[in-house]
Amino acid sequence: MSQEPHAGNAEIFKARTSKLFAWICWGVATFGVLVTLVVAGPSALPGTIPLLFVAFLGWLLFWRPAVVVRDTHVTLENPYRTIDVPWDALVHVDTRYALTLITPRKKYPAWAAPAPGIWGGRHARPEHLKGLPGSTYGPGSSVRPGDLKNTDSGIAAVLVRTRWQNLVESGRIEPGRAEDAVVAVAVGWFRVAATVILAAASYWAVFLQ
């Protein structure tokens, strides 16, 4: 898991395991194309379209997703949507299934920061439970598996909650504006179209060619 500094006093979270999966997808696709060229020649390249689809999915599902924390808002870079949640709109941060930003109107999960599941706590150590932002703890100082510092959702949640807490304490977030704050959601239609086209082309290459 990685936490990278970014321009504009921002921090980016991307899971290292997701980057690994992306490289695996690209490696499989590259190897498949090279083998096809060597064995069957350039005339067989149309049959490698499914491998190009695998490479594209590696970027879309594993490399692209991120959580970007800024002083003005949190951005969730999901496969097909980019969601900008201003701090004024945020009312709760949840990690039950994934890092999820909760506003008065809707919940926004982060693809880049899934929760570890019911077995996520088996590798937890005492230091993973300590020093978390105050809003992390439940009754009796309980902590969900998804809040642990050694999990994807937990690391991302620490970034979000820490910045949120600092902004509240410095008076930079005005209370009572959650109902009026606007969450910006942009659909990546190019990515949607690319998925449909590559999926259709892969079907043609496998079943109709």
N, C-alpha and C positions, 0 to 999 in steps of 0.2 A: 504494500500500500504506500502511496506517495502523497506528500503534501508539498506543493510547489509554490514558491512566491510568484506573483504576477504583477504586471504594471498596474498603477492606479491603486496601490494599497489593497490589493486583492490577493486571495489565496485560492488555489485550485486543488481540489481533491480528485484523484483518479486511483482506482484500485490497481495495484501492481499485478494481481492475478488476471485482471481483465486485459492488461497490456500483453501479458504472456499468451493468453488465448488468441489475441489479435495476431501476434507473431506466428503462432501455430497455424492459424487459418492462412496467412500469407505464405508460409513455408510450404504447406500442403499444396496450395494453388500453384506456386512457382515450380515445385517439383513435378507436379502433374503435367504442366504445360511443357516443361523441358523434356520429360519422358515421351510425351506425344510427338514432339518435334523430331526427336532422335529415332523413334520407332516407326512412325507413320509419315513423317514429313509435314511440310506446311499445309498440305491439302486437308489434313485432319484437324486443323486448328478450330474450325467451327464447333467441333465436338467438345472443346474445352470450355465452352461458355459456362457450364455449371461450376467449373473451378473459379472462373472470374466472379461468379455470384458468391461463392464461398469467401473470396478475398474481400468483396464489397461488404458482406455481412460481418467479417472480422473488424473492419473499420467502423461500421455503423453500430454494432451491438457492443463492441468491447473497447475500441480505441477512442471513439468520439465522446461517449458519455462522461460527464464531469459535474461536479458541484463547485461553483465559483462564488466565493464570499467577498462582498465589497461593503464599503461603508454605507452605500445607498440601498443596496438590495442583495438578495441571493439569487443566483441564476442556476437553474437546473438544465443542463444540456442533456436531454433525453434523445433516443434515436430519431424520433420524428417531430419532437416539439422542443422549443426553447422557452422556458418559463422564468420570468423575472418577477420575483416576489419582493416588494418593498418592505422594509422593516415595519412600517406603520401597519401593514396588513397582517403581520404574523401574530398569531395568538398562542400557538403551541408547536413544539417540535416533538414528533413521535418517531419511534424506531421499531415498532412491532414487526412489520414486514420489510421495511426499508426506511431509510431516512425520509420522513414525510413532513412537509411544511403545511401546517393547518391554518387556514384563514376562516373568517366567519362564514364564507360561502362555499369553500371547497377545500379538498385535500390534494396536495401535489407531491407524489412520490418521486424519489430520485433513482433513476435506473442505475446510476454509478455507485450507489451505496446500499446494497441489499443487506438485510439483517441476516445473522448466521443461523437462525432456526433454533429449535429447542435444545440442540446439542452444542450451541455456541459457547456456553459457559464452561465446558469441560477443560478447556485449555487456559482458562482465566487464572491469573495470579493476583495476589492482593494489590499490587501496584496498578492493576487495570481498573480497580474499583475506587481508587483514591484520587483526589484533586480534580474531580469532575465539576463542571458548573453546577451551581446549586439547584437549578431547575431539572437536573438529571434525576435526582433522587426521589423515590416514592416513599410511601409509608414505611417507617422503621429503617430509613436509609437504604431501602431496596433499590436494586439496579437491574434493569432488563438485560438479557443477553445482548440485545442490539445496541446497548449503550456502552458496552465494554470498550476500553481503549484499544484492544487488539482486534477489533472487528471493523469492517468497512463502514457500516452504518455508525458505529461508535466514534470513529475518527472524524467522520464528516459532521456528526452531531456536535462534537466538541468545538469544531471550528465555528459552526453556526451559533451555538449557544454562547460561546465565549464572546464573539463579536456582538451579539445581541445584548448580552449583559453589560458589556463595556459601553455600548451606545446608550442604553437606558440610564446607566449610572452617570454618564456625562451630560444627560439632558438633551441628547440629539434625536431622540425618538419621542414624538409628542403622543401622550396617551389618549385613548378615546377616539382614534381615527381609523380603527381597523375596518369598520363598516364602509367607510368612504374610500379607502385606499384601493387602487386599481392594480390588479395582477395582469401583467402582459403575457399573453401566450401566442407564440408564433409557430405555425406549422411549416415544417420543411417540405414543401411540395416537391421540390427537386428530388429529395431523398425518397419520398413516396413513389414518385414516377420511376426513379431508377430501380427501386425494388420490384415494382410491377413488371417493368420491361425485362429486367434480368431473369426474373422468375419465369416469365412467358418464354423467353429465349432458351432458358435451360430446359424447359419442358419440350420445346421443339427439338433441341439437340439430342435429348435422351430418347424421346418416344416417336418423333415424327420425321427425323432426318433420314 
